C-alpha cells in the first residue's frame, strides 16, 4: 500500500511538472474578444445612464463589477471546455495553475474596492486606475505559461492604469477611462492568443 501511495504521489508530481512546462491554451481568442465587447458595452451604458459617477458611485460600481463577473464567467466556462479538449489529461492541473496565477490579483482588487468604499470614499476616483494596475499584475503573473508576447498586454494595462490615476479626479471616472483600456487590452490579448495558435498550427 505504501508503494502504491508513493507511486501515485510520483505521478501527481510528474503531472504538476508537465503542467508547469506546458503553454496553457485554455484561453480562447474569440472569448477574450467577447470580453472586449462587454467592456465597450459597459462604457456605453455608463455614459448613457450614469453621466455623473462621482455622485452615483454605487451605480458606477454596479456596472463595472457586473461586467467583470460576466467576463470572468464567460472566460471560466470556455476555459474549462477548451482545456478539456486541448490539454485532456492535464486539464485539471492546467486550470488550477491558471487560477492560482490570476486569482490573487482579482482578490486584491476586490479588497481594495471594499476598503476604499468603506474607509476612504474620497479616494474612490482612483479605483479605475488601481483596477488596471492590479489586472496588469495578474497578466504578468500568468505570462510564464502563456505566449511570450502576452507581456505586451501586461505593459498596456500597467500604462493605462497609471495614466488613469495621473489624469486626476475629474476625468478618472469617465466611462472611457475603463472602456477603452479594457476593450483594447482584451483585443490585444485575443490577438496574441490567435497569433500563437496559428504558430502552433504551422509548427504541427
C-alpha positions as CSV (number, residue, x, y, z in Angstrom):
1,X,0.0,0.0,0.0
2,X,2.8,2.4,0.8
3,X,4.4,1.7,-2.6
4,X,1.0,2.5,-4.2
5,X,0.7,5.8,-2.4
6,X,4.3,6.7,-3.3
7,X,3.7,5.8,-7.0
8,X,0.5,7.9,-7.0
9,X,2.5,10.8,-5.4
10,X,5.2,10.5,-8.1
11,X,2.6,10.5,-10.8
12,X,1.0,13.6,-9.3
13,X,4.4,15.4,-9.1
14,X,5.1,14.5,-12.7
15,X,1.8,15.9,-13.8
16,X,2.4,19.1,-12.0
17,X,5.9,19.4,-13.5
18,X,4.4,18.8,-17.0
19,X,1.8,21.4,-16.4
20,X,4.4,24.0,-15.3
21,X,6.4,23.5,-18.5
22,X,3.4,23.4,-20.9
23,X,2.0,26.5,-22.6
24,X,-1.6,27.0,-21.4
25,X,-4.0,27.1,-24.3
26,X,-7.3,27.2,-22.4
27,X,-8.0,30.9,-23.2
28,X,-9.8,31.2,-26.4
29,X,-9.2,34.3,-28.6
30,X,-12.9,34.7,-29.5
31,X,-13.9,34.7,-25.9
32,X,-11.3,37.3,-25.0
33,X,-12.5,39.4,-27.9
34,X,-16.0,39.0,-26.4
35,X,-14.9,40.5,-23.1
36,X,-13.6,43.5,-25.0
37,X,-17.1,43.9,-26.4
38,X,-18.5,43.7,-22.9
39,X,-16.1,46.5,-21.8
40,X,-17.2,48.7,-24.6
41,X,-20.9,48.0,-23.9
42,X,-20.4,48.8,-20.2
43,X,-18.8,52.1,-21.1
44,X,-21.7,53.0,-23.3
45,X,-24.2,52.0,-20.6
46,X,-22.3,54.2,-18.1
47,X,-22.2,57.1,-20.5
48,X,-25.9,56.9,-21.1
49,X,-27.3,56.1,-17.6
50,X,-24.6,57.2,-15.1
51,X,-23.3,60.6,-16.5
52,X,-22.2,61.7,-13.1
53,X,-20.5,58.7,-11.5
54,X,-18.9,60.8,-8.7
55,X,-22.3,61.4,-7.2
56,X,-23.7,57.9,-8.1
57,X,-20.8,55.7,-7.3
58,X,-22.9,52.7,-6.4
59,X,-24.3,52.6,-9.9
60,X,-20.8,53.1,-11.3
61,X,-19.5,50.2,-9.3
62,X,-22.5,48.0,-10.2
63,X,-21.9,48.4,-13.9
64,X,-18.2,47.5,-13.8
65,X,-18.5,44.8,-11.2
66,X,-21.2,43.0,-13.1
67,X,-19.1,43.4,-16.3
68,X,-16.2,41.9,-14.5
69,X,-18.3,39.0,-13.2
70,X,-19.8,38.3,-16.6
71,X,-16.4,38.4,-18.3
72,X,-14.9,36.0,-15.7
73,X,-17.9,33.6,-16.0
74,X,-17.5,33.7,-19.8
75,X,-13.8,33.1,-19.7
76,X,-14.1,30.4,-17.0
77,X,-16.7,28.4,-18.8
78,X,-14.9,28.5,-22.1
79,X,-11.5,27.8,-20.4
80,X,-12.9,24.7,-18.8
81,X,-14.3,23.3,-22.0
82,X,-11.3,24.3,-24.1
83,X,-8.8,22.9,-21.6
84,X,-10.6,19.5,-21.6
85,X,-10.3,19.4,-25.3
86,X,-6.7,20.6,-25.8
87,X,-4.9,19.5,-22.6
88,X,-7.0,16.4,-22.0
89,X,-5.4,14.5,-19.0
90,X,-3.6,17.7,-17.8
91,X,-6.7,19.9,-18.0
92,X,-7.4,20.0,-14.2
93,X,-3.8,20.8,-13.3
94,X,-3.6,23.4,-16.0
95,X,-6.8,25.1,-15.0
96,X,-5.7,25.1,-11.4
97,X,-2.4,26.7,-12.3
98,X,-4.2,29.4,-14.3
99,X,-6.5,30.2,-11.4
100,X,-3.6,30.3,-9.0
101,X,-1.8,32.9,-11.1
102,X,-4.7,35.2,-11.6
103,X,-7.0,34.9,-8.5
104,X,-4.6,36.7,-6.1
105,X,-4.8,39.9,-8.2
106,X,-8.6,39.5,-8.5
107,X,-8.9,39.2,-4.7
108,X,-6.6,42.2,-4.2
109,X,-8.8,44.3,-6.5
110,X,-12.0,43.3,-4.6
111,X,-10.4,44.0,-1.2
112,X,-9.1,47.4,-2.3
113,X,-12.5,48.3,-3.6
114,X,-14.2,47.3,-0.4
115,X,-11.6,49.2,1.8
116,X,-11.8,52.4,-0.2
117,X,-15.6,52.3,-0.4
118,X,-15.8,51.8,3.4
119,X,-13.0,53.9,4.8
120,X,-11.7,56.4,2.2
121,X,-14.7,57.3,-0.1
122,X,-12.9,60.5,-1.3
123,X,-10.3,58.3,-2.9
124,X,-12.7,56.2,-4.9
125,X,-11.9,58.0,-8.1
126,X,-8.6,56.1,-8.1
127,X,-10.3,52.8,-8.5
128,X,-10.3,52.6,-12.3
129,X,-6.5,53.1,-12.4
130,X,-5.9,50.8,-9.5
131,X,-8.0,48.1,-11.1
132,X,-6.0,48.3,-14.3
133,X,-2.7,48.2,-12.4
134,X,-3.8,45.2,-10.4
135,X,-5.1,43.5,-13.6
136,X,-1.6,44.0,-15.1
137,X,0.0,42.2,-12.2
138,X,-2.3,39.2,-12.9
139,X,-1.3,39.3,-16.6
140,X,2.4,39.5,-15.7
141,X,2.0,36.6,-13.2
142,X,0.3,34.5,-15.9
143,X,3.0,35.2,-18.6
144,X,5.2,32.3,-17.6
145,X,2.8,29.7,-19.1
146,X,1.3,31.9,-21.8
147,X,2.8,33.2,-25.1
148,X,5.8,35.5,-24.5
149,X,4.1,38.4,-26.3
150,X,1.5,38.4,-23.6
151,X,3.8,40.7,-21.6
152,X,2.7,43.4,-24.0
153,X,-0.8,43.2,-22.6
154,X,0.6,43.5,-19.0
155,X,2.5,46.6,-20.1
156,X,-0.6,48.0,-21.7
157,X,-2.7,47.6,-18.5
158,X,0.0,49.0,-16.3
159,X,0.5,52.1,-18.5
160,X,-3.3,52.8,-18.8
161,X,-3.8,52.3,-15.1
162,X,-1.0,54.8,-14.2
163,X,-2.3,57.2,-16.8
164,X,-5.8,56.9,-15.4
165,X,-4.5,57.9,-11.9
166,X,-2.4,60.7,-13.4
167,X,-5.3,62.4,-15.2
168,X,-6.8,63.2,-11.8
169,X,-10.1,63.0,-10.1
170,X,-12.3,64.8,-12.6
171,X,-11.7,62.5,-15.6
172,X,-10.7,59.2,-13.9
173,X,-14.3,58.1,-13.7
174,X,-15.1,58.7,-17.3
175,X,-16.7,55.7,-18.9
176,X,-13.9,55.6,-21.5
177,X,-11.2,55.5,-18.8
178,X,-12.3,52.0,-18.2
179,X,-13.9,51.1,-21.6
180,X,-11.0,52.0,-23.9
181,X,-8.2,50.3,-21.8
182,X,-10.1,47.1,-21.3
183,X,-11.5,46.9,-24.8
184,X,-8.1,47.5,-26.4
185,X,-6.3,45.4,-23.8
186,X,-8.6,42.4,-24.3
187,X,-8.4,42.6,-28.0
188,X,-4.6,42.7,-27.6
189,X,-4.8,39.5,-25.5
190,X,-7.0,37.9,-28.1
191,X,-4.6,38.8,-30.9
192,X,-1.6,37.4,-29.1
193,X,-3.5,34.1,-28.4
194,X,-4.7,33.9,-32.1
195,X,-1.2,34.5,-33.4
196,X,0.2,31.9,-31.0
197,X,-2.4,29.4,-32.1
198,X,-1.6,29.9,-35.7
199,X,2.1,29.5,-35.0
200,X,1.4,26.2,-33.1
201,X,-0.7,25.0,-36.1
202,X,2.1,25.8,-38.5
203,X,4.7,24.0,-36.4
204,X,2.4,21.0,-36.2
